[in-house]
């Protein structure tokens, strides 16, 4: 089912409350997604979830953000 991220508003796929939803199958994201529902009132997309999990230094390594040259 297509929903919109409760934080950024971007369309995202959400199967909640199904155990097959991506946020239920990626163990490190489970507490983050639960916190997002409390904080933003709904599910958040994978990108917003990543920003809640990783520090800026880790995002640089994980996604290559902030690289120059």
PDB file of N, CA, C and O in Angstrom:
ATOM      1  N   UNK A   1       0.840  -1.175   0.000  1.00  0.00           N
ATOM      2  CA  UNK A   1       0.000   0.000   0.000  1.00  0.00           C
ATOM      3  C   UNK A   1       0.886   1.239   0.000  1.00  0.00           C
ATOM      4  O   UNK A   1       1.842   1.318   0.771  1.00  0.00           O
ATOM      5  N   UNK A   2       0.580   2.189  -0.845  1.00  0.00           N
ATOM      6  CA  UNK A   2       1.353   3.417  -0.872  1.00  0.00           C
ATOM      7  C   UNK A   2       0.800   4.397   0.138  1.00  0.00           C
ATOM      8  O   UNK A   2      -0.393   4.703   0.145  1.00  0.00           O
ATOM      9  N   UNK A   3       1.678   4.881   0.987  1.00  0.00           N
ATOM     10  CA  UNK A   3       1.345   5.911   1.971  1.00  0.00           C
ATOM     11  C   UNK A   3       2.326   7.044   1.769  1.00  0.00           C
ATOM     12  O   UNK A   3       3.166   7.001   0.870  1.00  0.00           O
ATOM     13  N   UNK A   4       2.217   8.051   2.603  1.00  0.00           N
ATOM     14  CA  UNK A   4       3.164   9.154   2.575  1.00  0.00           C
ATOM     15  C   UNK A   4       3.920   9.182   3.887  1.00  0.00           C
ATOM     16  O   UNK A   4       3.345   8.964   4.954  1.00  0.00           O
ATOM     17  N   UNK A   5       5.207   9.451   3.803  1.00  0.00           N
ATOM     18  CA  UNK A   5       6.059   9.530   4.984  1.00  0.00           C
ATOM     19  C   UNK A   5       5.512  10.598   5.925  1.00  0.00           C
ATOM     20  O   UNK A   5       5.219  11.717   5.505  1.00  0.00           O
ATOM     21  N   UNK A   6       5.377  10.244   7.198  1.00  0.00           N
ATOM     22  CA  UNK A   6       4.842  11.177   8.186  1.00  0.00           C
ATOM     23  C   UNK A   6       5.803  12.322   8.477  1.00  0.00           C
ATOM     24  O   UNK A   6       5.402  13.342   9.038  1.00  0.00           O
ATOM     25  N   UNK A   7       7.078  12.160   8.096  1.00  0.00           N
ATOM     26  CA  UNK A   7       8.060  13.218   8.350  1.00  0.00           C
ATOM     27  C   UNK A   7       8.256  14.110   7.133  1.00  0.00           C
ATOM     28  O   UNK A   7       8.144  15.330   7.247  1.00  0.00           O
ATOM     29  N   UNK A   8       8.548  13.525   5.960  1.00  0.00           N
ATOM     30  CA  UNK A   8       8.891  14.338   4.788  1.00  0.00           C
ATOM     31  C   UNK A   8       7.776  14.423   3.750  1.00  0.00           C
ATOM     32  O   UNK A   8       7.824  15.280   2.867  1.00  0.00           O
ATOM     33  N   UNK A   9       6.772  13.547   3.841  1.00  0.00           N
ATOM     34  CA  UNK A   9       5.643  13.594   2.925  1.00  0.00           C
ATOM     35  C   UNK A   9       5.825  12.870   1.605  1.00  0.00           C
ATOM     36  O   UNK A   9       4.910  12.853   0.781  1.00  0.00           O
ATOM     37  N   UNK A  10       6.988  12.272   1.386  1.00  0.00           N
ATOM     38  CA  UNK A  10       7.254  11.544   0.147  1.00  0.00           C
ATOM     39  C   UNK A  10       6.433  10.255   0.122  1.00  0.00           C
ATOM     40  O   UNK A  10       6.314   9.590   1.152  1.00  0.00           O
ATOM     41  N   UNK A  11       5.863   9.886  -1.028  1.00  0.00           N
ATOM     42  CA  UNK A  11       5.168   8.603  -1.111  1.00  0.00           C
ATOM     43  C   UNK A  11       6.121   7.452  -0.786  1.00  0.00           C
ATOM     44  O   UNK A  11       7.266   7.441  -1.237  1.00  0.00           O
ATOM     45  N   UNK A  12       5.647   6.499  -0.012  1.00  0.00           N
ATOM     46  CA  UNK A  12       6.474   5.335   0.323  1.00  0.00           C
ATOM     47  C   UNK A  12       5.572   4.122   0.492  1.00  0.00           C
ATOM     48  O   UNK A  12       4.389   4.232   0.814  1.00  0.00           O
ATOM     49  N   UNK A  13       6.171   2.968   0.264  1.00  0.00           N
ATOM     50  CA  UNK A  13       5.434   1.722   0.414  1.00  0.00           C
ATOM     51  C   UNK A  13       5.385   1.344   1.876  1.00  0.00           C
ATOM     52  O   UNK A  13       6.405   1.395   2.564  1.00  0.00           O
ATOM     53  N   UNK A  14       4.224   0.967   2.359  1.00  0.00           N
ATOM     54  CA  UNK A  14       4.062   0.576   3.751  1.00  0.00           C
ATOM     55  C   UNK A  14       3.103  -0.609   3.804  1.00  0.00           C
ATOM     56  O   UNK A  14       1.998  -0.556   3.266  1.00  0.00           O
ATOM     57  N   UNK A  15       3.540  -1.662   4.451  1.00  0.00           N
ATOM     58  CA  UNK A  15       2.692  -2.840   4.611  1.00  0.00           C
ATOM     59  C   UNK A  15       2.237  -3.012   6.054  1.00  0.00           C
ATOM     60  O   UNK A  15       1.626  -4.025   6.397  1.00  0.00           O
ATOM     61  N   UNK A  16       2.530  -2.029   6.901  1.00  0.00           N
ATOM     62  CA  UNK A  16       2.163  -2.129   8.317  1.00  0.00           C
ATOM     63  C   UNK A  16       0.655  -2.333   8.437  1.00  0.00           C
ATOM     64  O   UNK A  16      -0.117  -1.751   7.675  1.00  0.00           O
ATOM     65  N   UNK A  17       0.249  -3.138   9.366  1.00  0.00           N
ATOM     66  CA  UNK A  17       1.004  -3.805  10.425  1.00  0.00           C
ATOM     67  C   UNK A  17       1.509  -5.201  10.046  1.00  0.00           C
ATOM     68  O   UNK A  17       1.876  -5.979  10.927  1.00  0.00           O
ATOM     69  N   UNK A  18       1.533  -5.519   8.784  1.00  0.00           N
ATOM     70  CA  UNK A  18       1.987  -6.831   8.325  1.00  0.00           C
ATOM     71  C   UNK A  18       3.431  -7.094   8.749  1.00  0.00           C
ATOM     72  O   UNK A  18       4.256  -6.181   8.706  1.00  0.00           O
ATOM     73  N   UNK A  19       3.753  -8.320   9.155  1.00  0.00           N
ATOM     74  CA  UNK A  19       5.139  -8.641   9.502  1.00  0.00           C
ATOM     75  C   UNK A  19       6.073  -8.624   8.293  1.00  0.00           C
ATOM     76  O   UNK A  19       7.289  -8.707   8.460  1.00  0.00           O
ATOM     77  N   UNK A  20       5.527  -8.518   7.077  1.00  0.00           N
ATOM     78  CA  UNK A  20       6.355  -8.433   5.879  1.00  0.00           C
ATOM     79  C   UNK A  20       6.777  -7.012   5.524  1.00  0.00           C
ATOM     80  O   UNK A  20       7.552  -6.820   4.587  1.00  0.00           O
ATOM     81  N   UNK A  21       6.283  -6.012   6.253  1.00  0.00           N
ATOM     82  CA  UNK A  21       6.680  -4.631   5.960  1.00  0.00           C
ATOM     83  C   UNK A  21       8.184  -4.496   6.173  1.00  0.00           C
ATOM     84  O   UNK A  21       8.738  -5.115   7.082  1.00  0.00           O
ATOM     85  N   UNK A  22       8.845  -3.696   5.350  1.00  0.00           N
ATOM     86  CA  UNK A  22      10.300  -3.569   5.411  1.00  0.00           C
ATOM     87  C   UNK A  22      10.777  -3.195   6.804  1.00  0.00           C
ATOM     88  O   UNK A  22      11.831  -3.665   7.232  1.00  0.00           O
ATOM     89  N   UNK A  23      10.035  -2.366   7.522  1.00  0.00           N
ATOM     90  CA  UNK A  23      10.490  -1.930   8.842  1.00  0.00           C
ATOM     91  C   UNK A  23      10.409  -3.051   9.873  1.00  0.00           C
ATOM     92  O   UNK A  23      11.037  -2.965  10.929  1.00  0.00           O
ATOM     93  N   UNK A  24       9.653  -4.088   9.584  1.00  0.00           N
ATOM     94  CA  UNK A  24       9.573  -5.239  10.486  1.00  0.00           C
ATOM     95  C   UNK A  24      10.622  -6.292  10.126  1.00  0.00           C
ATOM     96  O   UNK A  24      11.001  -7.103  10.971  1.00  0.00           O
ATOM     97  N   UNK A  25      11.093  -6.283   8.875  1.00  0.00           N
ATOM     98  CA  UNK A  25      12.039  -7.316   8.441  1.00  0.00           C
ATOM     99  C   UNK A  25      13.490  -6.903   8.640  1.00  0.00           C
ATOM    100  O   UNK A  25      14.372  -7.762   8.646  1.00  0.00           O
ATOM    101  N   UNK A  26      13.761  -5.602   8.803  1.00  0.00           N
ATOM    102  CA  UNK A  26      15.125  -5.127   9.048  1.00  0.00           C
ATOM    103  C   UNK A  26      15.231  -4.801  10.531  1.00  0.00           C
ATOM    104  O   UNK A  26      14.833  -3.723  10.970  1.00  0.00           O
ATOM    105  N   UNK A  27      15.766  -5.735  11.289  1.00  0.00           N
ATOM    106  CA  UNK A  27      15.760  -5.669  12.746  1.00  0.00           C
ATOM    107  C   UNK A  27      16.230  -4.331  13.326  1.00  0.00           C
ATOM    108  O   UNK A  27      15.558  -3.813  14.219  1.00  0.00           O
ATOM    109  N   UNK A  28      17.343  -3.740  12.874  1.00  0.00           N
ATOM    110  CA  UNK A  28      17.770  -2.475  13.492  1.00  0.00           C
ATOM    111  C   UNK A  28      16.770  -1.332  13.333  1.00  0.00           C
ATOM    112  O   UNK A  28      16.802  -0.374  14.105  1.00  0.00           O
ATOM    113  N   UNK A  29      15.889  -1.422  12.349  1.00  0.00           N
ATOM    114  CA  UNK A  29      14.933  -0.350  12.116  1.00  0.00           C
ATOM    115  C   UNK A  29      13.674  -0.466  12.977  1.00  0.00           C
ATOM    116  O   UNK A  29      12.930   0.508  13.095  1.00  0.00           O
ATOM    117  N   UNK A  30      13.421  -1.610  13.572  1.00  0.00           N
ATOM    118  CA  UNK A  30      12.176  -1.792  14.334  1.00  0.00           C
ATOM    119  C   UNK A  30      12.000  -0.743  15.427  1.00  0.00           C
ATOM    120  O   UNK A  30      10.957  -0.089  15.447  1.00  0.00           O
ATOM    121  N   UNK A  31      12.959  -0.540  16.343  1.00  0.00           N
ATOM    122  CA  UNK A  31      12.741   0.480  17.370  1.00  0.00           C
ATOM    123  C   UNK A  31      12.684   1.893  16.804  1.00  0.00           C
ATOM    124  O   UNK A  31      11.983   2.753  17.338  1.00  0.00           O
ATOM    125  N   UNK A  32      13.424   2.134  15.719  1.00  0.00           N
ATOM    126  CA  UNK A  32      13.412   3.456  15.094  1.00  0.00           C
ATOM    127  C   UNK A  32      12.035   3.736  14.503  1.00  0.00           C
ATOM    128  O   UNK A  32      11.502   4.834  14.661  1.00  0.00           O
ATOM    129  N   UNK A  33      11.465   2.760  13.832  1.00  0.00           N
ATOM    130  CA  UNK A  33      10.138   2.950  13.239  1.00  0.00           C
ATOM    131  C   UNK A  33       9.072   3.131  14.315  1.00  0.00           C
ATOM    132  O   UNK A  33       8.145   3.922  14.141  1.00  0.00           O
ATOM    133  N   UNK A  34       9.194   2.415  15.410  1.00  0.00           N
ATOM    134  CA  UNK A  34       8.251   2.594  16.520  1.00  0.00           C
ATOM    135  C   UNK A  34       8.364   4.002  17.090  1.00  0.00           C
ATOM    136  O   UNK A  34       7.353   4.628  17.405  1.00  0.00           O
ATOM    137  N   UNK A  35       9.590   4.501  17.223  1.00  0.00           N
ATOM    138  CA  UNK A  35       9.812   5.864  17.709  1.00  0.00           C
ATOM    139  C   UNK A  35       9.259   6.890  16.728  1.00  0.00           C
ATOM    140  O   UNK A  35       8.692   7.903  17.137  1.00  0.00           O
ATOM    141  N   UNK A  36       9.423   6.630  15.438  1.00  0.00           N
ATOM    142  CA  UNK A  36       8.918   7.546  14.414  1.00  0.00           C
ATOM    143  C   UNK A  36       7.403   7.673  14.499  1.00  0.00           C
ATOM    144  O   UNK A  36       6.861   8.770  14.363  1.00  0.00           O
ATOM    145  N   UNK A  37       6.720   6.558  14.724  1.00  0.00           N
ATOM    146  CA  UNK A  37       5.255   6.597  14.848  1.00  0.00           C
ATOM    147  C   UNK A  37       4.868   7.462  16.047  1.00  0.00           C
ATOM    148  O   UNK A  37       3.926   8.251  15.967  1.00  0.00           O
ATOM    149  N   UNK A  38       5.588   7.314  17.148  1.00  0.00           N
ATOM    150  CA  UNK A  38       5.312   8.141  18.334  1.00  0.00           C
ATOM    151  C   UNK A  38       5.612   9.611  18.057  1.00  0.00           C
ATOM    152  O   UNK A  38       4.826  10.490  18.409  1.00  0.00           O
ATOM    153  N   UNK A  39       6.761   9.873  17.420  1.00  0.00           N
ATOM    154  CA  UNK A  39       7.224  11.239  17.211  1.00  0.00           C
ATOM    155  C   UNK A  39       6.477  11.967  16.098  1.00  0.00           C
ATOM    156  O   UNK A  39       6.167  13.151  16.235  1.00  0.00           O
ATOM    157  N   UNK A  40       6.183  11.269  14.993  1.00  0.00           N
ATOM    158  CA  UNK A  40       5.592  11.916  13.826  1.00  0.00           C
ATOM    159  C   UNK A  40       4.147  11.513  13.566  1.00  0.00           C
ATOM    160  O   UNK A  40       3.494  12.077  12.688  1.00  0.00           O
ATOM    161  N   UNK A  41       3.646  10.546  14.320  1.00  0.00           N
ATOM    162  CA  UNK A  41       2.253  10.151  14.172  1.00  0.00           C
ATOM    163  C   UNK A  41       1.982   9.182  13.037  1.00  0.00           C
ATOM    164  O   UNK A  41       0.827   8.993  12.656  1.00  0.00           O
ATOM    165  N   UNK A  42       3.018   8.564  12.488  1.00  0.00           N
ATOM    166  CA  UNK A  42       2.831   7.606  11.409  1.00  0.00           C
ATOM    167  C   UNK A  42       4.153   7.039  10.956  1.00  0.00           C
ATOM    168  O   UNK A  42       5.205   7.364  11.506  1.00  0.00           O
ATOM    169  N   UNK A  43       4.093   6.191   9.951  1.00  0.00           N
ATOM    170  CA  UNK A  43       5.292   5.559   9.419  1.00  0.00           C
ATOM    171  C   UNK A  43       6.135   6.581   8.660  1.00  0.00           C
ATOM    172  O   UNK A  43       5.615   7.538   8.086  1.00  0.00           O
ATOM    173  N   UNK A  44       7.447   6.352   8.672  1.00  0.00           N
ATOM    174  CA  UNK A  44       8.352   7.193   7.896  1.00  0.00           C
ATOM    175  C   UNK A  44       9.034   6.342   6.824  1.00  0.00           C
ATOM    176  O   UNK A  44       9.112   5.119   6.942  1.00  0.00           O
ATOM    177  N   UNK A  45       9.516   6.996   5.799  1.00  0.00           N
ATOM    178  CA  UNK A  45      10.161   6.301   4.684  1.00  0.00           C
ATOM    179  C   UNK A  45      11.538   5.773   5.102  1.00  0.00           C
ATOM    180  O   UNK A  45      12.038   6.090   6.181  1.00  0.00           O
ATOM    181  N   UNK A  46      12.131   4.972   4.238  1.00  0.00           N
ATOM    182  CA  UNK A  46      13.442   4.395   4.519  1.00  0.00           C
ATOM    183  C   UNK A  46      14.503   5.479   4.679  1.00  0.00           C
ATOM    184  O   UNK A  46      15.401   5.347   5.510  1.00  0.00           O
ATOM    185  N   UNK A  47      14.409   6.535   3.901  1.00  0.00           N
ATOM    186  CA  UNK A  47      15.394   7.613   3.993  1.00  0.00           C
ATOM    187  C   UNK A  47      15.318   8.305   5.344  1.00  0.00           C
ATOM    188  O   UNK A  47      16.337   8.474   6.013  1.00  0.00           O
ATOM    189  N   UNK A  48      14.123   8.705   5.750  1.00  0.00           N
ATOM    190  CA  UNK A  48      13.972   9.370   7.048  1.00  0.00           C
ATOM    191  C   UNK A  48      14.359   8.430   8.189  1.00  0.00           C
ATOM    192  O   UNK A  48      14.940   8.869   9.182  1.00  0.00           O
ATOM    193  N   UNK A  49      14.046   7.157   8.055  1.00  0.00           N
ATOM    194  CA  UNK A  49      14.448   6.179   9.068  1.00  0.00           C
ATOM    195  C   UNK A  49      15.960   6.102   9.163  1.00  0.00           C
ATOM    196  O   UNK A  49      16.517   6.029  10.258  1.00  0.00           O
ATOM    197  N   UNK A  50      16.628   6.118   8.008  1.00  0.00           N
ATOM    198  CA  UNK A  50      18.088   6.071   7.998  1.00  0.00           C
ATOM    199  C   UNK A  50      18.679   7.267   8.725  1.00  0.00           C
ATOM    200  O   UNK A  50      19.648   7.130   9.472  1.00  0.00           O
ATOM    201  N   UNK A  51      18.091   8.447   8.507  1.00  0.00           N
ATOM    202  CA  UNK A  51      18.582   9.636   9.192  1.00  0.00           C
ATOM    203  C   UNK A  51      18.373   9.549  10.700  1.00  0.00           C
ATOM    204  O   UNK A  51      19.087  10.197  11.465  1.00  0.00           O
ATOM    205  N   UNK A  52      17.399   8.752  11.129  1.00  0.00           N
ATOM    206  CA  UNK A  52      17.163   8.558  12.561  1.00  0.00           C
ATOM    207  C   UNK A  52      18.122   7.521  13.148  1.00  0.00           C
ATOM    208  O   UNK A  52      18.361   7.525  14.356  1.00  0.00           O
ATOM    209  N   UNK A  53      18.672   6.640  12.320  1.00  0.00           N
ATOM    210  CA  UNK A  53      19.547   5.554  12.777  1.00  0.00           C
ATOM    211  C   UNK A  53      21.008   5.972  12.764  1.00  0.00           C
ATOM    212  O   UNK A  53      21.725   5.776  13.745  1.00  0.00           O
ATOM    213  N   UNK A  54      21.445   6.549  11.654  1.00  0.00           N
ATOM    214  CA  UNK A  54      22.862   6.814  11.451  1.00  0.00           C
ATOM    215  C   UNK A  54      23.246   8.238  11.822  1.00  0.00           C
ATOM    216  O   UNK A  54      22.456   9.168  11.659  1.00  0.00           O
ATOM    217  N   UNK A  55      24.458   8.400  12.317  1.00  0.00           N
ATOM    218  CA  UNK A  55      25.013   9.728  12.567  1.00  0.00           C
ATOM    219  C   UNK A  55      25.438  10.309  11.222  1.00  0.00           C
ATOM    220  O   UNK A  55      25.549   9.567  10.245  1.00  0.00           O
ATOM    221  N   UNK A  56      25.679  11.619  11.149  1.00  0.00           N
ATOM    222  CA  UNK A  56      26.160  12.195   9.879  1.00  0.00           C
ATOM    223  C   UNK A  56      27.443  11.540   9.386  1.00  0.00           C
ATOM    224  O   UNK A  56      27.624  11.370   8.181  1.00  0.00           O
ATOM    225  N   UNK A  57      28.332  11.170  10.298  1.00  0.00           N
ATOM    226  CA  UNK A  57      29.575  10.507   9.904  1.00  0.00           C
ATOM    227  C   UNK A  57      29.287   9.137   9.286  1.00  0.00           C
ATOM    228  O   UNK A  57      29.922   8.751   8.304  1.00  0.00           O
ATOM    229  N   UNK A  58      28.341   8.414   9.856  1.00  0.00           N
ATOM    230  CA  UNK A  58      27.984   7.101   9.318  1.00  0.00           C
ATOM    231  C   UNK A  58      27.289   7.234   7.970  1.00  0.00           C
ATOM    232  O   UNK A  58      27.523   6.424   7.073  1.00  0.00           O
ATOM    233  N   UNK A  59      26.440   8.244   7.815  1.00  0.00           N
ATOM    234  CA  UNK A  59      25.769   8.444   6.528  1.00  0.00           C
ATOM    235  C   UNK A  59      26.797   8.685   5.427  1.00  0.00           C
ATOM    236  O   UNK A  59      26.614   8.245   4.292  1.00  0.00           O
ATOM    237  N   UNK A  60      27.864   9.375   5.762  1.00  0.00           N
ATOM    238  CA  UNK A  60      28.927   9.602   4.787  1.00  0.00           C
ATOM    239  C   UNK A  60      29.469   8.264   4.284  1.00  0.00           C
ATOM    240  O   UNK A  60      29.723   8.094   3.092  1.00  0.00           O
ATOM    241  N   UNK A  61      29.640   7.327   5.201  1.00  0.00           N
ATOM    242  CA  UNK A  61      30.163   6.014   4.832  1.00  0.00           C
ATOM    243  C   UNK A  61      29.105   5.155   4.157  1.00  0.00           C
ATOM    244  O   UNK A  61      29.376   4.494   3.154  1.00  0.00           O
ATOM    245  N   UNK A  62      27.885   5.167   4.718  1.00  0.00           N
ATOM    246  CA  UNK A  62      26.814   4.301   4.218  1.00  0.00           C
ATOM    247  C   UNK A  62      26.312   4.771   2.853  1.00  0.00           C
ATOM    248  O   UNK A  62      26.154   3.957   1.942  1.00  0.00           O
ATOM    249  N   UNK A  63      26.062   6.068   2.701  1.00  0.00           N
ATOM    250  CA  UNK A  63      25.467   6.591   1.472  1.00  0.00           C
ATOM    251  C   UNK A  63      26.419   7.412   0.636  1.00  0.00           C
ATOM    252  O   UNK A  63      26.100   7.756  -0.502  1.00  0.00           O
ATOM    253  N   UNK A  64      27.584   7.733   1.175  1.00  0.00           N
ATOM    254  CA  UNK A  64      28.517   8.593   0.445  1.00  0.00           C
ATOM    255  C   UNK A  64      28.095  10.049   0.470  1.00  0.00           C
ATOM    256  O   UNK A  64      28.498  10.821  -0.400  1.00  0.00           O
ATOM    257  N   UNK A  65      27.292  10.442   1.451  1.00  0.00           N
ATOM    258  CA  UNK A  65      26.839  11.827   1.541  1.00  0.00           C
ATOM    259  C   UNK A  65      27.987  12.727   1.969  1.00  0.00           C
ATOM    260  O   UNK A  65      28.820  12.344   2.790  1.00  0.00           O
ATOM    261  N   UNK A  66      28.018  13.901   1.416  1.00  0.00           N
ATOM    262  CA  UNK A  66      29.006  14.881   1.819  1.00  0.00           C
ATOM    263  C   UNK A  66      30.370  14.704   1.168  1.00  0.00           C
ATOM    264  O   UNK A  66      31.298  15.453   1.472  1.00  0.00           O
ATOM    265  N   UNK A  67      30.506  13.743   0.294  1.00  0.00           N
ATOM    266  CA  UNK A  67      31.798  13.551  -0.376  1.00  0.00           C
ATOM    267  C   UNK A  67      31.998  14.634  -1.424  1.00  0.00           C
ATOM    268  O   UNK A  67      31.057  15.058  -2.094  1.00  0.00           O
ATOM    269  N   UNK A  68      33.207  15.056  -1.545  1.00  0.00           N
ATOM    270  CA  UNK A  68      33.540  16.029  -2.578  1.00  0.00           C
ATOM    271  C   UNK A  68      34.619  15.443  -3.473  1.00  0.00           C
ATOM    272  O   UNK A  68      35.424  14.615  -3.048  1.00  0.00           O
ATOM    273  N   UNK A  69      34.614  15.893  -4.722  1.00  0.00           N
ATOM    274  CA  UNK A  69      35.664  15.461  -5.657  1.00  0.00           C
ATOM    275  C   UNK A  69      35.427  14.156  -6.133  1.00  0.00           C
ATOM    276  O   UNK A  69      36.211  13.637  -6.927  1.00  0.00           O
TER     277      UNK A  69
END
